[in-house]
């Protein structure tokens, strides 16, 4: 009789235990799902923040470098001002004798300086390079190599065309001749 009661009690506890076990399993499954969803949410939030930062940087860069094509087109104008001033310097004796020619040259040089000043104001500057500097492929383009005993190999012999930087980006490399052994 006692055995029957015990069997009866065991039999009664089993359904309750089963329900508790099932509920615990459901709770564990739900907790795992919550953890998984929380992890996914945090990853998506991090992705969105990274995307926001990237888009903000791209927007800033597009504003900062929006005029780069226009600036590149102006470099030809600057080159022409340089050519004019070089040509006038080569005939400087004639210029000093002719006041109108001197005034014209002064006007051309003032226009060139003003143009360079405006470009600097908007973030465009010349690449500072001179004879004897070491060749840097980031800022220089070697147009030719010349054997030279007076210069170290890889140093600049002559600047053929001035290069320019727009803020911190290369707009046009300096075209140079480089020494070789």
C-alpha positions in Angstrom: 0.0 0.0 0.0 2.8 2.3 0.8 4.4 1.4 -2.4 1.2 2.2 -4.2 1.1 5.6 -2.6 4.7 6.3 -3.4 4.1 5.3 -7.1 1.1 7.4 -7.1 3.1 10.4 -5.7 5.9 9.8 -8.2 3.4 9.7 -10.9 1.8 13.0 -9.7 5.2 14.8 -9.5 6.2 13.8 -13.0 3.6 15.9 -14.8 4.4 18.9 -12.7 8.1 18.3 -13.1 7.6 17.9 -16.9 5.7 21.2 -17.0 8.4 22.9 -15.0 11.1 21.4 -17.2 9.3 22.4 -20.4 8.8 26.0 -19.0 12.5 26.2 -18.0 13.5 25.0 -21.5 11.2 27.7 -23.0 12.7 30.3 -20.7 16.3 29.2 -21.6 15.3 29.3 -25.3 13.8 32.7 -25.0 16.9 34.0 -23.0 19.1 32.7 -25.8 17.0 34.4 -28.4 17.1 37.6 -26.4 20.9 37.4 -26.2 21.1 36.7 -29.9 18.7 39.6 -30.8 20.6 41.9 -28.4 23.9 41.0 -30.0 22.4 41.5 -33.5 21.0 44.9 -32.4 24.3 46.0 -31.0 26.1 45.0 -34.2 23.5 46.8 -36.4 23.8 49.9 -34.2 27.6 49.8 -34.6 27.3 49.4 -38.3 24.9 52.3 -38.5 27.3 54.5 -36.5 30.2 53.5 -38.7 28.0 54.2 -41.8 27.0 57.6 -40.4 30.7 58.5 -39.7 31.7 57.4 -43.2 29.0 59.3 -44.9 29.8 62.4 -42.8 33.5 62.1 -43.8 32.5 61.6 -47.5 30.3 64.7 -47.3 33.0 66.8 -45.7 35.5 65.6 -48.3 33.1 66.3 -51.2 32.7 69.8 -49.8 36.4 70.3 -49.2 37.5 69.0 -52.6 34.4 70.0 -54.7 36.5 72.5 -56.8 39.4 70.2 -57.6 38.5 69.9 -61.3 38.2 73.7 -61.5 41.4 74.1 -59.7 43.2 71.7 -62.0 42.0 73.7 -65.0 43.4 76.9 -63.5 46.9 75.4 -63.3 47.3 75.9 -67.0 46.6 79.6 -66.5 49.3 79.8 -63.8 51.7 77.9 -66.0 51.1 80.5 -68.7 51.7 83.4 -66.3 55.0 81.7 -65.3 56.0 81.4 -69.0 55.2 85.0 -69.7 57.2 86.2 -66.7 60.2 84.0 -67.7 60.1 85.3 -71.3 60.0 88.9 -70.1 62.9 88.2 -67.7 65.0 87.0 -70.7 64.5 90.3 -72.4 64.9 92.4 -69.2 67.3 94.9 -70.8 64.7 95.9 -73.4 62.1 96.1 -70.7 64.1 98.5 -68.5 64.5 100.8 -71.6 60.8 100.8 -72.4 58.6 102.1 -69.6 55.3 100.9 -71.3 56.7 97.4 -71.7 57.9 97.5 -68.0 54.4 98.6 -66.9 52.9 95.8 -68.9 55.2 93.2 -67.4 54.5 94.5 -63.9 50.8 94.2 -64.5 51.2 90.6 -65.8 53.3 89.7 -62.7 50.7 91.3 -60.4 47.9 89.3 -62.0 49.9 86.1 -61.6 50.7 86.8 -57.9 47.1 87.7 -57.3 46.0 84.4 -58.9 48.4 82.4 -56.7 47.2 84.3 -53.6 43.6 83.4 -54.4 44.5 79.8 -54.9 46.3 79.7 -51.6 43.3 81.2 -49.9 41.3 78.3 -51.2 43.8 75.6 -50.2 45.9 75.2 -53.3 49.6 75.5 -52.9 52.7 74.8 -54.9 54.8 71.8 -54.1 58.1 73.2 -52.7 60.8 71.5 -54.8 64.2 72.6 -55.9 67.4 71.3 -57.4 69.1 68.7 -55.2 66.0 67.6 -53.4 65.4 63.8 -53.2 62.9 62.5 -55.7 59.6 61.6 -54.0 57.2 59.6 -56.2 54.2 60.9 -54.1 54.8 64.5 -55.2 57.1 64.2 -58.2 56.9 62.7 -61.7 60.2 61.9 -63.3 60.1 63.0 -66.9 63.7 61.9 -67.6 66.8 60.5 -65.9 70.1 62.2 -66.6 73.6 61.0 -65.7 75.2 63.4 -63.3 78.4 63.4 -61.3 77.3 66.6 -59.5 74.1 65.1 -58.0 73.4 62.1 -55.9 71.4 59.4 -57.7 67.7 59.9 -57.2 68.0 63.7 -56.6 66.2 66.3 -58.6 68.3 68.1 -61.3 65.6 70.4 -62.7 62.0 71.2 -62.1 60.3 71.2 -65.5 56.8 72.0 -64.3 55.6 73.0 -60.8 53.2 70.7 -59.0 50.3 71.6 -56.7 48.5 70.3 -53.7 44.8 70.9 -53.0 44.4 70.9 -49.2 46.2 67.6 -48.4 45.7 65.9 -51.8 48.0 65.9 -54.8 46.4 68.0 -57.6 49.3 67.7 -60.0 52.8 66.3 -59.4 55.9 68.3 -60.1 57.5 67.2 -63.3 61.2 66.8 -62.8 64.4 65.5 -64.2 66.2 63.1 -61.9 69.9 62.2 -61.7 71.1 58.6 -62.1 74.6 57.0 -61.8 
